[in-house]
Amino acid sequence: MIERTAILHVPKSNFAYAQDQDNLHIILKAKHNDLKKVTLFYSDPFDFNDGLNFKTVIMEKSGETSLFDYYKITIAPKDKRATYFFEIEGTSGDKVFYTEKGFFEIDKKTTLLKGGYGFTFPWMNPIDIQNTPSWIKDTVWYQIFPERFANGDPSLNRKDVLPWGQVDPTPNNFFGGDLQGIIDHLDHLQDLGVNGLYLCPIFKAYTNHKYDTIDYFEIDPDFGDKAKFKELVDKCHKLGIKVMLDAVFNHIGYRSPIWQDVVKNQQNSKYKDWFFIKKFPVETMDAGGVENSVKELSYYTFAYTGYMPKFNTANPAAKEYLLSVASYWVEEFNIDAWRLDVANEVDHEFWRAFRKTVNQKQPTYILGEIWTEANAWLKGDQFDGVMNYFLTSAINDFIAKQTISAAEFQNRVVDAMHTYPDNVQVGMFNCLDSHDTARLLTTCGENIDKFLLAYSFLFTCTGAPSIYYGDEIGMNGENDPWCRKCMEWVQGKWNQKIFKYFKNLIQVRQQHPVLGSYGTFAFVSIDVKTNVVVYKKYDENNEYIIYMNNSEKVNSVKGSFKNQIDLISNVKEDGTEISLEPFGIKIFKTK
């Protein structure tokens, strides 16, 4: 019998959404290996002719885990609306209808065809459809922590600046990284092949990380000024590189004049309602270090960090101020994207207004920092994507840490692929490490082959891949502050194998768009004993088969490999078996 408790469909969600103005994607979830066939009955809800005029189409399996199977179909309702239900056939031959009003036995078909029982997609309103800037599908990001990338203008050095890279990093020390340093090394980004620059915060702040903003309208003097930033943006654009700024609208820095007015004037401050204050008086404290993390405060903060008081973004004046910040950097400096820190702690109404504000001049890519499930922010009215930590953790756990099986890896990747709509997946920010995590090479136990395999898988996933500065030359480091070491500019200390591999990997993705965000992902097979995973990327006209050996042993795979050229090594295969090196990968274009 069909396991009815495992059947799931939710209308107007990641299980039923407008992919574009013409096509609806419908998805059904069921117990693994429980169903033989799923048929979708669909009709215009107003197309009456002695009952509704239903059409039928057989759904295709779009993914499977050890617990569930996903079935998917694309339909194109002529008049932009649909009512629908499912006919489900189990592997044992039993059938049942699944509707908005529950399950019906197969002999109730005549009743269901009269209408009134189906799920409904009322209308495909264009404004509700996810509308991510088209350029994101071709983007490879490069993330920079500005204070540690390059010191290009020593005249900006503060008194306590340390010699570049000659001292261990701490949460509170400075090495003089600045905007000129980034400009000086744009040729490095161009040589690498990236076309998106993601900058951690550059606004005036007290700390080296700059997530404690003092003034959102000023460049931190450690980094330069607005003229220098304009030069950076203009030069990036001439090189075909998009620029994404990082901002914190969840909280402000303790030393900001706005918060200091509250500290000084307490309940008489004109800004007191800009924050979530539990009681007066609010505490005074020295700002600037992790030592200021305390749990008992008179005001709400980010986490328990006293030097980061939390904004009340529903306050009209605070909201207007922050939205003016967002529009200013788009309109005056022509930035292409915003990355929004702690995005899930800010109210949804603010983000809806934010999207409308920044898109007035030009389509602006909006990325939210959310570590958990984020569909509530990805309905076309707020963000274009989030940092894809579901994918990050699956790759790191399987390849870098070797803590999950190939079967569990497939489970997590398939679930991640179905967590968000397809038109959201293309806007995801796919990273393997960042300023908030240990560097990937360290997570891999310094195993370069693991490291390259993890990045290779990432680059064959839908969504925009990101490289954290220094990964491309083999930099390592544990969690903060070690992941924020100074960039190494002595090329003799670079790992040239890694650098050359990265350049080739980026080139392969750009030359074969279906491997990236233009193709559909599907697992072909997994071997839980050898950890060999085979998957494919494809569209109507192209197909790529990828063989991945997540093992310290050489493994072989049998098949037809006549005249096949591995896109990674450019080596030709011509037989019925291929050999996969430890933690090796091969990519073949088969169609």
N, C-alpha and C positions, 0 to 999 in steps of 0.2 A: 504494500500500500504506500501511496505517496505520503511523505512526512510533511503534513500540512503546516505544522508549526514552524518549519524552516523556510516556508515561502514568504518572500518579502517584496513589496513594491510600494513606493511612496511617491505620489504625484507631486509635480512642481518641486523637484529636489534633484539630487545627483542621480536619481533613478528615472527621471522624466524631465527633460529640459529642451529648450530650443537651442540647437547647435548654431544655427544662423537663422536668417529670416525665412527660410524655406523648409528646413529639416528639423524634425523632432527625433531625439534619441530616447528610446524606451528600454529600460533594463529590468530584469527580474532576477532575484536571487533565490537559490534553492539548495537543498541538501546535496552534497557531492555524490555524483553517480546515481542519483535518485530518479532522474527524468530521462525519458527517451526522446521527447519532442515537446516544444513549446510553440503554440500558434497564437499570434496576436490577431484579435478581431478589432477592427477600428472603423469609425464612421464619423462624418460630420454630425454633431449633436442635433442639428436642425434638418438633416436630410431624411425627412419622413416619407415613407411609401409603404403604408401598412406595416409600420415598424421602421426601424432605422436600416439604412442601406450599408450594411457592414461589408468590408473587404477583409481578406485574411492574408497573412504572410507568416512564414515560418521563421522564428528567431534563431540566431546563431549563438553558439557558446563563445563568449568573449574572454573567458578566463576561468580557472579553477584552482581551488585550494584543497587542502586535505579535509576541510569541513564543508565548503560551499562551492557551487558552480554559479557563474553569472551568464545570463542570456541577454542578448542585445539586438536591437533592430533600429534602423533608420526609416522613418516614414516622412512623406512630404504632403501634408494636408493642403488641399487646393485652396481652402478658405481660412487657413491659419489657425484651425481649431480642431479638436478631436475628442471623441469619447471612445473608450477602449476597454477590453478585458482580455483575459488569457484562457486558452484551452491548454491544459497541462496533461501530458500523457506520461505515466510512470514506466519504469523499466519492466515492471511486472504486467503491463498492459492496461492497468486501470486509468481512467480519465476523470478529470474534474475541471470545472470552470472556476476561475479566480477573479472576483470582481471587487468593486469598492465596498459592496455590502456583504462580502465574505465569499465562502465557497458554495457552489451549486453543483448538484449532480448533473451528469451529462444529459439526462432526459429533460432538463429544464432549458435547453437551448432555445426553443421557440419563445419562451418567456423572456429570456435575456435579449433576444434580437428585437424585441419590441422597444427596448430602450429603458433608461432610468436606473440601470444597475452598474454601468461602467465607471471606471476612473475617468476624469476629465482634465484636459488641458484647455482652459477656456479660450485663450487667444494668445498668439505669439507676438506680443507687443515688442516692437524693435528696441524700445528704450530699456526693456528688462533683460535683453540678451547681452551676455558677456562680450565686451567690445575692447579687447586688449590691443594695443598698438601692434600693427603687423610686423614691425621690425624685430619684435622680441623673439620671433621664431628663428631668426638667424643670429642671435646674439650669444657670444661667449663672454661672460663677465670676468673681470680681474679685480679682486677686492684689495684695497689698500688701507692700512692703518697709518694715517699720514705722519704721525710723530716718529714712526720707525721705518719709513720708506727711504728717504734720502734727504740730506741736509744740503740744499742748493744755495742758500743765502745765509752765510754765517753772521751777517750783520743783524739778523733777527734773533740770534742766540740769546737766551736769557742767561743770567749769571751762573745758574747751576747746571748748564748744559754739560753733558759728559762726552768724552771722546767716542766717536762713532763705533759702536759694537765692541768696545774694549772693556766694558763693565757689564755684569749681569743685569738684565732688566728687572725692575721692581714695579709695583703698582704706582709708584710716586716719582720715579726719576725721568729725566728728559735727555734726549739725544739730538734734538734740533731738526727733526724732519719737518719739511715745509712744502708749500706749493711749487716753489721753484725747483725743488728736488724732483717732484713728479714731472714737471715740464722737461727737465733735463733728461729724463729717462723714458719719454714717450716713444723713443726709437726702440726701446726694449719691448714695450707692449706691441708695437707694430711688427717687430721681428718675430715675436711669439705668435702673433696672429689673432689676438683678442680684439673685440670691437665694442666692448662695454667696460666702462670704468666705474666701479662702485667705491665711493669714498666714505669711510667712517666719518663721524661729525667733524666739521671744520669751523663751526661757529665759536664765538668767544666763550671760553669756559676756564675753569680752574685746573682741572685734572689733565693728565696726558691723554686720556681716552675721549674727553670732550663730551661725554654724555650728561654732564651737569651744566647745561647751557646758562650762560650769564646774559648774553645778548644775541638773539636770533638774527638780527639785522647786520651783524658785524662778523667778518672773518677773524678768527683768533689771531692776535698779533704774532704769536709764535709761528704761524703758517704764512703770513703775508697780509695782503689787503684785497679789496674788491677788484682793483685793476689787475692784480696778479691772477685772481680767480677767473676773471673774464678772459684773460690771455690763455689760461689753461683750457677753458671750455672751447674757445675759438680754435685753438690748435688741435684739440681732440676732434672736433667736428670736421676739420680739414682732413684729418686722417681716417674719417669714417668711424670714429669712436663715440658712442653715446656716453653721457655722464649722468650718474645717479648720486644724489646727495642723501645723507642719513640725517634724520631729525628725530627729536624726542618731543612729542606733544603730550605725553603722559605725565611728565614732571619737568620741573625746572631746577636750575642749580641754586643752592642755598645762598650763594653770593650775588645772585642777580638783584638788580635794584628793585624789581617787583617784589620779591620775597623779603628783601631787607626792609622794605616799607612796612610789611606786616610785622616783622620783628621789632621795628622801631615804634610803630603806632598801634600795634595790637588791634583791638576791636574797632579802633577808629581809622584803620587803614582803608583806603579806597579799593584795595585789592583783596580784602579779607575774603570776599565771596568767590574769588578766583580759585580758591583751594578748599580742600576738605579738612576743616579745622574742628577738632573734637571739643576743645575748650580753650579759653584764654586764661593766663598768658601762654603764648607759644614759647618754646625753649629757645635760648640762644646757644650757639655752639660754634666751635671752630670748624670750618668746612674744608674738606679736601682729602679725606682718607677713609679707608675701609674701617678704621677704628670707630667711625661714627655710625656704625650699624647697631642700632638699639631697638628694642621691641616696645618700650613704653614711651611714647611720645604724645604730645597734645595735638598732633596733626598727622594725617595720612601721608605716606611716602611710597616711593617705589621700594618693594620688599620691606625691609626694616632699615633702609638706608636714610639716615637723618638728613644728609645733605642733598636729598632729592625730593622735596615736597611735591605732592601730587596735585596736578591741575584738576579743577572742576570744569571740564570742557563743555558742560551744559550751561554754564554761566554766559549770558549773551556777550558781555564785554570781553571775557577771556576767549570765547569762541571767535569773536571778530578779530581779536589781536592775532591769534594763531593762524587763522585763515589768511590774514594779510601777509604773514610770514611765508606761507605756502605759495601764494600767488607771486610774491615779490621775486623769488629766486627763479621762477619759471619765466616771468615776463621780462625781468631786467637782465637776466644772465643766460636765458635760453637753455636751462638744464632740461634733460629729457626724462628724468625719473626721480621718484622719491622712495627711499626705504624708510619705513616707519617703525621706530623702536617701541617695544612693549605695546604693540598695536592692539592686542586683545583686551587691554585694561582701559581703553578709551571707549566712550559710548558710540553706538552705531550711528546716531543722528549726526554726530560730529563728522564721522568719516563719509557719510553721504554728502554732506555739505563740502567737505574737503575735495571729493572727486569732482563735483560740479565746478568748484573754484579753480582747480589747477588745470582743468580741461577747457577752460574758456579760450585760451590762446591757441593751444595745440594739444593733440593727444599725448598725455603724459602717463608713462608706466608707473603704477602704484603698487609697491611691494610691502606687505605687512610682515613684521617679525612675530610669527605665531608658531609655537613649538608643538601644538596639539591640533586636533581636528578643527578645521576652520571654515566649514561651509557657510556659516552665518555671515561671513565677511566676503563671500565669493559668489554673490548672486547678481553681479553686473552693476551694482549700485555703490560699491565701496572699493575693493582692491582688485587688481588684475592677477595677483598671485601672492603666495606666501613662501617663506623659506621652507623647503620641502624636507623637513626633518624625518618624516616617515620613511622616505627613500634613503636619506642619509644613514639612519640607524640600521636599516636593512643591509645596506652595502657594508657598512663598518662592522656589523656583527658577523656577517658571513665571511667576508674577505679579510678585513684588517684584524679582527679579534678572533675569528674562527670559533665563535661560540654558538652558532646555530647551524643546523643541517641544511642541505640543498633544498629539502622539502619545505622547511620553515622559511627559507629565503624566498622560494616561490610563493608561499602563502602571503608573506608580507608585501612583496612587490605587486602581486595581483590585487590584494586589498587596497594598496596605495593607488593603483591605476584606476580603481573603481570608487575611490573616496570622493573624487572631484569630477565634474563634467569634462569632456574632452576639450572644450574651448577654454577651460580653466587650466588644464594640464599644461598647455603650451606656454602659459604665463608663469609657471612655477620656477622658483629660484633653486636650482639643484646644486648643493654644495656638499663637500665631504669634511671640511673643517672651516674654521673662521677664527676671529678674534675672541670668540666665546668658548672655544673648545681646544683640546690638544691638537697639534698638527697631525695630519694623516700619517706621515712617515713614522712618527713616534707611536701612533696607535697600531701601526703595522709591525712594530718591533724592529724598526729600521730595515725591514725586508723590502728592497726596492721592487722586486717582481710583484709582490702583493700590492704595493703602492700603485704601480702602473696598471695592474689589473683592475683595481677599484676605480681608477680614473677612466679606464677604457669602458667599463660598464656604464659609468655615469654619462659618458659622451654618446652612448647609443640609446639614451633615454629621452623621452619627450620632456620638454622644459628646457630652460636656459642654464647650461652648466656654468659653474663659477670656479675660478682658481684663486686661492688665497695667496697673496704675494709671497714669493719665495718657495712655494711648493714646486714651481717649475725648475728650480735649481737644486732641490733636495734639502731644503731647510727643515729642521726638526724642532721639537719643543713640546713640553707638557702644557697643561692648562695655564691660563693667565697667572703670572706674567710671561712665562716662557714661550708661549705661542705668539708673543708680541716682540720678539727680538728684532734687532736692526737688520734690515735687508743687507745681504752680502753682495758687495759690488766688485770684489776682487774675483774676476772670472776664473782665475786659476783654482779657486776654491769651489767652483760650481761643479755639480755632477752633470757632466755633459751628456751622459746617456739619458738622464731624465729630461734634460732640456730639449734634446733632439726628438725624444719620443713625444713630448708635449706638442712641439711644433707640428709634427706629423699627424698627431691625433686631431688637433684642431683643423688641420688642412683636410683630413679625411672627412670629418663631419661637414665641413663647408662644401666640399666637392660632391658629397652624397647626402643631400638634405633629408632623404627618407630615413637615414640612420638617426637623424635628430628629430625635430618637431614636426616634420612633414609625413612621418610614417606611423603605422600602428604597430604596437609591441605585442608579441605573443610567445609564450614558452612553447618549445617543441618537445623537449625531453629533459629529465634530470636523472642523474645516477647518484643515489644517496651513498653508495659505497665508494665511488671514485671522486665524488664532488665535481663531476663534469656536467656542466649546464649548457644546453643548446636552446637558443631562442632565435626569433626572427623579427625583422622590421620590414614592413611592406606597405605598398599602396596598390592602386589598380594596375600600375605598369612596371613596378619594381619590387624586387624581393632580395633581402640580404639574410643570410644565415650566419649566426655567430656561435662559435664554439669556445667555451670558457672552462679552463681547468683550474679550479680552486683547490689545488692539492700540491704538496711538496714533491710529489712523484710524477714522472712522465706517464701520461695516459694516451691511449689511442682511441679513435672513433672510426667505425666502418661506415662507408657510404659511397656515393658516386661523386668523385671530385675531378672529373675529367676537365682539363684546361681551366682550372679554377685558380685565381690569383688572390692571395691573402692581401687585403688592403693595408694591413698594418706593416707587414714585413716586405711586401711586394714580391714574395716568393711564389712561384707557380707550383700547384699541386696537380698531379695527373695520375690518379689511381683509385683504389677502392678503400683506402685507409689513410688517415692523417695522424700525425703524432703531435701531441700537445705538451710543450715543456711545462715544468712546474710553474704554476700561477701564470700560465700563458693564455693567449687569446688569439683566435684567427677569425677574420671576417671575410666572407665570400659573397660576391654579387651573383645571385643565381637566376635572376630574371631582369 
